[in-house]
Amino acid sequence: MTNFLEWWRRPRGVTVVVDNDSWVVPYAQRLVDEACVRGDDAVLARSHDQISKGAVAFYLGCVRITPKEVLARNRRNLVVHASDLPMGRGFSPMTWLVLEGESEIPVCLLEAADEVDAGAVIYRSHISLRGTELIDELRAMLGEMHVDLCLRYLNETQPPEGVDQQGVPTYYPRRRPLDSRLDPAKSIAEQFNLLRVVDNDRYPAFFEYLGQRYRLKIEKVPEDET
């Protein structure tokens, strides 16, 4: 137990990993900065080559499989995932839940495992939606939850153990630009949740009519302009 407590004592080596050009990068940097302020030696890694040996590695928004030899560099390897695991493993779970009309988005901090999103769950929390949030707001809320859950873990007097997932898992597929297709025969209200989750730059909403494809962009009108 003594050695265990020594391993957990600050300053600990903490790595926050984002392996792609993700919207989560600013929140990962905030996590690094806050962990350093609280007494840890935290760094941001943008590839597996940059992951050093340490106490904890948080993998946020990662899309590449991490080899076992890389995971072995840290005592704990943790992931944030926005679904009620084991339901909703896989890609873009928050987007899929919004499309399903959910107003409560579960968010888990879990241990990295050989199978994607299959590790033991350490914390379960949730985000409450009003139903009017667009993609930037949704990302901001989830980004804040990433930071909160990871800092909560680092603030524990000793690292908590996760609870194995129970039940039959379900999986979400990767979303593609074609998933932003609107149906011109349906109303805006019927397709509003799809409009909420499109990215105006990377995968904008579009529809096809009379042999022509049209692109739509959505943004909120500021209150002082209404």
C-alpha positions as CSV (number, residue, x, y, z in Angstrom):
1,M,0.0,0.0,0.0
2,T,2.9,2.4,0.7
3,N,4.3,2.0,-2.8
4,F,0.8,2.5,-4.2
5,L,0.3,5.7,-2.3
6,E,3.7,6.9,-3.4
7,W,2.8,6.3,-7.0
8,W,-0.4,8.4,-6.6
9,R,1.3,11.3,-4.8
10,R,1.7,14.5,-6.7
11,P,3.4,15.5,-8.8
12,R,2.2,12.7,-11.0
13,G,3.0,12.3,-14.7
14,V,-0.3,13.0,-16.6
15,T,-0.6,12.8,-20.3
16,V,-3.7,14.0,-22.2
17,V,-3.9,12.4,-25.6
18,V,-5.7,13.7,-28.7
19,D,-4.6,11.9,-31.8
20,N,-6.4,13.9,-34.5
21,D,-7.6,17.4,-35.4
22,S,-10.5,17.3,-33.0
23,W,-12.8,19.9,-31.5
24,V,-11.8,18.5,-28.1
25,V,-8.2,19.9,-28.4
26,P,-8.9,23.2,-26.5
27,Y,-10.5,21.3,-23.7
28,A,-7.6,18.8,-23.5
29,Q,-5.3,21.8,-23.2
30,R,-7.4,23.2,-20.4
31,L,-7.2,19.9,-18.6
32,V,-3.5,19.9,-18.9
33,D,-3.2,23.5,-17.6
34,E,-5.6,22.9,-14.7
35,A,-3.8,19.6,-13.8
36,C,-0.5,21.5,-13.7
37,V,-2.0,24.3,-11.5
38,R,-3.1,21.6,-9.1
39,G,0.4,20.1,-8.8
40,D,0.7,17.5,-11.5
41,D,3.2,17.3,-14.4
42,A,0.7,17.2,-17.2
43,V,1.4,17.4,-21.0
44,L,-0.7,17.3,-24.2
45,A,0.3,14.5,-26.6
46,R,-0.9,14.6,-30.2
47,S,0.5,11.2,-31.2
48,H,1.5,7.9,-29.6
49,D,5.1,8.8,-30.0
50,Q,4.6,11.7,-27.6
51,I,3.2,9.6,-24.7
52,S,5.6,9.3,-21.9
53,K,5.8,6.9,-18.9
54,G,3.7,8.2,-16.0
55,A,0.7,7.7,-13.7
56,V,-2.3,8.5,-15.9
57,A,-3.1,9.0,-19.6
58,F,-6.5,10.4,-20.7
59,Y,-7.4,9.5,-24.3
60,L,-9.9,12.2,-25.4
61,G,-11.6,12.0,-28.8
62,C,-9.0,9.6,-30.1
63,V,-9.7,7.7,-33.4
64,R,-6.6,5.4,-33.5
65,I,-6.2,2.1,-31.7
66,T,-3.5,2.4,-29.0
67,P,-1.0,-0.5,-29.0
68,K,-0.6,-2.4,-25.7
69,E,3.0,-1.3,-25.5
70,V,1.9,2.3,-25.5
71,L,-0.8,1.7,-22.9
72,A,1.8,0.0,-20.7
73,R,3.7,3.4,-20.3
74,N,1.0,4.6,-17.8
75,R,-0.5,2.9,-14.8
76,R,-4.0,4.1,-15.7
77,N,-5.4,4.7,-19.2
78,L,-8.8,6.4,-19.3
79,V,-11.4,7.4,-21.9
80,V,-14.4,9.7,-21.8
81,H,-17.4,8.3,-23.8
82,A,-20.9,10.0,-24.2
83,S,-23.3,7.1,-23.9
84,D,-24.9,4.8,-21.3
85,L,-22.4,2.0,-21.7
86,P,-22.5,-0.8,-22.7
87,M,-25.2,0.8,-24.9
88,G,-23.8,3.1,-27.6
89,R,-20.2,2.1,-28.0
90,G,-18.5,3.3,-31.1
91,F,-18.5,6.6,-33.0
92,S,-20.1,10.0,-32.3
93,P,-22.4,8.7,-29.5
94,M,-23.7,12.2,-28.5
95,T,-24.6,12.9,-32.1
96,W,-26.6,9.7,-32.4
97,L,-28.4,10.3,-29.1
98,V,-29.4,13.8,-30.3
99,L,-30.7,12.4,-33.5
100,E,-32.7,9.9,-31.4
101,G,-34.3,12.8,-29.6
102,E,-32.7,12.3,-26.3
103,S,-32.5,15.2,-23.9
104,E,-30.2,13.5,-21.4
105,I,-26.7,12.6,-22.7
106,P,-25.0,10.0,-20.4
107,V,-21.2,10.5,-20.1
108,C,-18.8,7.9,-18.7
109,L,-15.2,7.9,-17.6
110,L,-13.9,4.4,-18.2
111,E,-10.7,2.4,-18.4
112,A,-9.2,1.8,-21.8
113,A,-9.6,-1.9,-22.9
114,D,-8.6,-4.1,-25.8
115,E,-12.2,-3.9,-27.2
116,V,-13.4,-0.3,-28.0
117,D,-15.4,1.3,-25.2
118,A,-15.5,-2.0,-23.2
119,G,-13.5,-1.1,-20.2
120,A,-14.7,-0.8,-16.6
121,V,-16.7,2.4,-15.9
122,I,-15.4,4.6,-13.1
123,Y,-17.8,7.5,-13.2
124,R,-21.3,8.0,-14.8
125,S,-22.6,11.5,-15.3
126,H,-24.9,13.2,-17.7
127,I,-25.6,16.4,-19.7
128,S,-29.1,17.9,-19.8
129,L,-30.2,19.4,-23.1
130,R,-32.9,22.0,-23.8
131,G,-33.3,20.8,-27.3
132,T,-32.1,24.0,-29.0
133,E,-28.4,23.5,-28.8
134,L,-26.4,23.4,-32.1
135,I,-23.2,21.5,-32.6
136,D,-20.8,24.1,-31.1
137,E,-22.9,24.3,-28.0
138,L,-23.1,20.5,-27.7
139,R,-19.4,20.2,-28.1
140,A,-18.8,22.9,-25.5
141,M,-21.0,21.1,-23.0
142,L,-19.3,17.7,-23.7
143,G,-15.9,19.4,-23.6
144,E,-16.6,20.8,-20.1
145,M,-17.7,17.3,-19.0
146,H,-14.4,15.9,-20.3
147,V,-12.5,18.3,-18.1
148,D,-14.7,17.8,-15.1
149,L,-14.6,14.0,-15.1
150,C,-10.8,13.9,-15.6
151,L,-10.1,16.4,-12.9
152,R,-12.5,14.6,-10.5
153,Y,-10.4,11.5,-11.0
154,L,-7.1,13.3,-10.4
155,N,-8.5,14.8,-7.2
156,E,-9.3,11.4,-5.6
157,T,-7.2,10.5,-2.6
158,Q,-6.5,7.2,-4.3
159,P,-7.5,6.1,-7.9
160,P,-11.0,4.5,-7.9
161,E,-11.6,1.2,-9.5
162,G,-14.1,0.8,-12.3
163,V,-17.2,-1.4,-12.4
164,D,-17.5,-3.9,-15.2
165,Q,-20.1,-3.1,-17.8
166,Q,-23.3,-5.2,-17.6
167,G,-25.6,-6.1,-20.4
168,V,-25.5,-6.7,-24.2
169,P,-23.6,-3.9,-25.9
170,T,-24.8,-1.9,-28.9
171,Y,-22.6,0.0,-31.3
172,Y,-22.8,3.2,-33.3
173,P,-21.2,3.4,-36.7
174,R,-18.9,6.2,-37.9
175,R,-20.8,9.2,-39.3
176,R,-20.0,10.3,-42.9
177,P,-20.7,13.6,-44.7
178,L,-23.6,11.9,-46.5
179,D,-25.3,11.5,-43.1
180,S,-26.0,15.3,-43.2
181,R,-28.5,14.8,-46.1
182,L,-31.9,16.5,-45.6
183,D,-35.2,15.3,-47.2
184,P,-36.8,18.2,-49.0
185,A,-40.2,16.5,-48.6
186,K,-40.0,16.7,-44.8
187,S,-40.4,19.8,-42.6
188,I,-37.7,21.7,-40.8
189,A,-39.2,20.6,-37.5
190,E,-39.0,16.9,-38.5
191,Q,-35.3,17.3,-39.3
192,F,-34.3,19.8,-36.7
193,N,-32.2,17.4,-34.7
194,L,-30.2,16.6,-37.8
195,L,-29.6,20.3,-38.3
196,R,-28.5,20.6,-34.7
197,V,-25.6,18.2,-35.2
198,V,-24.3,19.2,-38.6
199,D,-21.0,21.0,-38.9
200,N,-21.3,24.0,-41.2
201,D,-17.7,23.6,-42.4
202,R,-16.8,20.0,-42.3
203,Y,-20.1,18.2,-43.0
204,P,-22.8,20.8,-43.7
205,A,-26.5,19.9,-44.2
206,F,-27.5,19.5,-47.8
207,F,-30.4,18.3,-49.9
208,E,-31.0,17.4,-53.5
209,Y,-33.9,18.8,-55.6
210,L,-34.6,18.7,-59.3
211,G,-31.3,17.2,-60.0
212,Q,-29.3,19.9,-58.1
213,R,-27.6,19.6,-54.7
214,Y,-27.9,22.5,-52.3
215,R,-26.0,23.2,-49.2
216,L,-27.6,24.7,-46.0
217,K,-25.8,26.3,-43.1
218,I,-27.5,26.8,-39.7
219,E,-26.6,29.3,-37.0
220,K,-28.5,31.0,-34.1
221,V,-29.6,34.6,-34.5
222,P,-28.3,36.7,-31.6
223,E,-31.0,37.9,-29.3
224,D,-30.2,41.6,-30.1
225,E,-31.0,40.9,-33.7
226,T,-34.4,39.3,-33.1
